[in-house]
Amino acid sequence: MKTVLSALLVLSAFSFFPVFAADYSSTYSQDKVGYDKFFSVQDDSKLVEKDNDLYVYDIEEVSKRRITHTPKQDKPMASFSTDRGYILYAEYTKEGSEGELRYYRIKFENDDNSRGLISKEEYDALSKK
């Protein structure tokens, strides 16, 4: 009986102090942002997708910033550039996963109003780790 009570006390402590739970940061950020896909993490930022749009989630400030405004086009890949200066992503030209795949880069601090079309080779070179 004493062992069962001790186990319950330990489990309840984890529910009150979730910082001790394994992989807390990804669980916490997923609950706060509610993302559909996780693409990349760099420093204190996560690149995630929600409803076919990309967001940068700041883990430290617990805030998010919308990067793209094209919810009808699927984005099968996205990442931060190796120098962290850009957000890179690929997007289909037609609704859903139809049409040709195009590659873009956006300065880290901007959104898709400043996106630039790049080649697949440029995308691969900028995203290599």
LUMLO-307444 format. One record per residue (C-alpha): residue number from 1; residue in three letters; x, y, z. Coordinates in Angstrom, 1 decimal. Layout:
REM LUMLO-307444
{NUM; "ala"; {X; Y; Z}}
...
END
This chain:
REM LUMLO-307444
{1; "met"; {0.0; 0.0; 0.0}}
{2; "lys"; {2.8; 2.4; 0.9}}
{3; "thr"; {4.5; 1.7; -2.5}}
{4; "val"; {1.3; 2.5; -4.4}}
{5; "leu"; {0.8; 5.8; -2.5}}
{6; "ser"; {4.5; 6.7; -3.2}}
{7; "ala"; {4.0; 6.0; -6.9}}
{8; "leu"; {0.8; 8.1; -7.0}}
{9; "leu"; {2.6; 10.9; -5.2}}
{10; "val"; {5.5; 10.8; -7.8}}
{11; "leu"; {3.0; 10.8; -10.7}}
{12; "ser"; {1.0; 13.7; -9.3}}
{13; "ala"; {4.2; 15.7; -8.9}}
{14; "phe"; {5.0; 15.3; -12.6}}
{15; "ser"; {1.5; 16.7; -13.5}}
{16; "phe"; {2.1; 19.8; -11.3}}
{17; "phe"; {5.7; 20.2; -12.5}}
{18; "pro"; {5.8; 19.3; -16.2}}
{19; "val"; {9.3; 20.7; -16.6}}
{20; "phe"; {10.5; 17.3; -15.4}}
{21; "ala"; {8.6; 15.3; -18.0}}
{22; "ala"; {10.6; 13.8; -20.9}}
{23; "asp"; {10.6; 15.9; -24.1}}
{24; "tyr"; {8.7; 18.7; -22.5}}
{25; "ser"; {9.6; 21.4; -25.0}}
{26; "ser"; {8.2; 19.6; -28.0}}
{27; "thr"; {5.0; 18.6; -26.2}}
{28; "tyr"; {4.5; 22.1; -24.8}}
{29; "ser"; {5.0; 23.8; -28.1}}
{30; "gln"; {2.8; 21.5; -30.0}}
{31; "asp"; {0.0; 22.1; -27.5}}
{32; "lys"; {0.5; 25.9; -27.7}}
{33; "val"; {0.7; 26.2; -31.5}}
{34; "gly"; {-1.3; 23.1; -32.5}}
{35; "tyr"; {0.7; 22.4; -35.6}}
{36; "asp"; {0.1; 19.7; -38.1}}
{37; "lys"; {3.7; 19.1; -39.2}}
{38; "phe"; {7.1; 19.8; -37.6}}
{39; "phe"; {9.9; 20.6; -40.1}}
{40; "ser"; {12.9; 22.0; -38.4}}
{41; "val"; {14.3; 23.5; -35.2}}
{42; "gln"; {17.2; 25.9; -34.8}}
{43; "asp"; {18.2; 27.7; -31.7}}
{44; "asp"; {15.0; 28.8; -30.0}}
{45; "ser"; {12.8; 28.6; -33.1}}
{46; "lys"; {10.7; 25.8; -34.6}}
{47; "leu"; {9.5; 25.8; -38.2}}
{48; "val"; {6.0; 24.2; -38.2}}
{49; "glu"; {3.0; 23.9; -40.5}}
{50; "lys"; {-0.6; 24.5; -39.5}}
{51; "asp"; {-3.4; 24.3; -42.1}}
{52; "asn"; {-0.9; 24.3; -44.9}}
{53; "asp"; {0.8; 27.5; -43.8}}
{54; "leu"; {4.2; 27.8; -42.2}}
{55; "tyr"; {4.9; 29.4; -38.8}}
{56; "val"; {8.0; 30.2; -36.9}}
{57; "tyr"; {7.4; 29.3; -33.2}}
{58; "asp"; {9.7; 31.0; -30.7}}
{59; "ile"; {10.1; 28.5; -27.9}}
{60; "glu"; {11.6; 31.0; -25.4}}
{61; "glu"; {9.0; 33.7; -25.9}}
{62; "val"; {6.1; 31.2; -26.5}}
{63; "ser"; {5.0; 33.1; -29.6}}
{64; "lys"; {4.4; 32.3; -33.2}}
{65; "arg"; {4.7; 34.2; -36.5}}
{66; "arg"; {2.9; 33.3; -39.7}}
{67; "ile"; {5.3; 33.0; -42.6}}
{68; "thr"; {3.1; 31.9; -45.5}}
{69; "his"; {-0.4; 32.9; -46.6}}
{70; "thr"; {-1.2; 30.1; -49.1}}
{71; "pro"; {-3.3; 27.6; -47.2}}
{72; "lys"; {-4.6; 25.8; -50.3}}
{73; "gln"; {-1.1; 24.7; -51.5}}
{74; "asp"; {0.6; 21.8; -49.7}}
{75; "lys"; {4.2; 22.4; -48.5}}
{76; "pro"; {5.9; 19.0; -48.4}}
{77; "met"; {9.3; 20.3; -47.1}}
{78; "ala"; {10.6; 23.3; -45.3}}
{79; "ser"; {13.7; 24.2; -43.3}}
{80; "phe"; {16.0; 27.0; -42.0}}
{81; "ser"; {19.0; 27.8; -44.1}}
{82; "thr"; {22.3; 26.7; -42.6}}
{83; "asp"; {23.2; 30.3; -41.9}}
{84; "arg"; {19.7; 30.9; -40.4}}
{85; "gly"; {19.3; 33.9; -42.7}}
{86; "tyr"; {16.4; 32.3; -44.6}}
{87; "ile"; {13.4; 30.0; -44.3}}
{88; "leu"; {13.3; 27.6; -47.2}}
{89; "tyr"; {10.2; 25.7; -48.4}}
{90; "ala"; {8.7; 23.9; -51.3}}
{91; "glu"; {5.1; 24.4; -52.4}}
{92; "tyr"; {2.8; 22.9; -55.0}}
{93; "thr"; {1.6; 25.3; -57.7}}
{94; "lys"; {-2.0; 24.0; -57.5}}
{95; "glu"; {-4.4; 23.3; -54.7}}
{96; "gly"; {-3.4; 20.4; -52.4}}
{97; "ser"; {-0.5; 18.3; -53.8}}
{98; "glu"; {-1.2; 19.0; -57.4}}
{99; "gly"; {0.9; 20.7; -60.0}}
{100; "glu"; {4.6; 21.3; -60.1}}
{101; "leu"; {6.8; 21.8; -57.0}}
{102; "arg"; {8.4; 25.2; -56.6}}
{103; "tyr"; {11.1; 26.2; -54.2}}
{104; "tyr"; {11.2; 29.5; -52.2}}
{105; "arg"; {13.4; 31.3; -49.8}}
{106; "ile"; {12.2; 34.1; -47.4}}
{107; "lys"; {14.5; 36.2; -45.2}}
{108; "phe"; {14.1; 34.9; -41.6}}
{109; "glu"; {12.5; 38.1; -40.3}}
{110; "asn"; {10.0; 38.5; -43.2}}
{111; "asp"; {6.9; 36.7; -44.6}}
{112; "asp"; {5.9; 35.4; -48.0}}
{113; "asn"; {5.5; 39.0; -49.3}}
{114; "ser"; {9.2; 38.9; -49.8}}
{115; "arg"; {9.6; 35.3; -51.0}}
{116; "gly"; {12.0; 34.5; -53.8}}
{117; "leu"; {11.8; 31.6; -56.2}}
{118; "ile"; {14.9; 29.4; -56.2}}
{119; "ser"; {16.0; 26.2; -57.9}}
{120; "lys"; {15.9; 22.8; -56.3}}
{121; "glu"; {19.7; 22.9; -56.4}}
{122; "glu"; {19.8; 26.2; -54.5}}
{123; "tyr"; {17.3; 24.8; -52.0}}
{124; "asp"; {19.4; 21.7; -51.4}}
{125; "ala"; {22.6; 23.8; -51.1}}
{126; "leu"; {21.1; 26.3; -48.6}}
{127; "ser"; {19.5; 23.6; -46.5}}
{128; "lys"; {22.5; 21.2; -46.2}}
{129; "lys"; {23.7; 20.7; -42.6}}
END
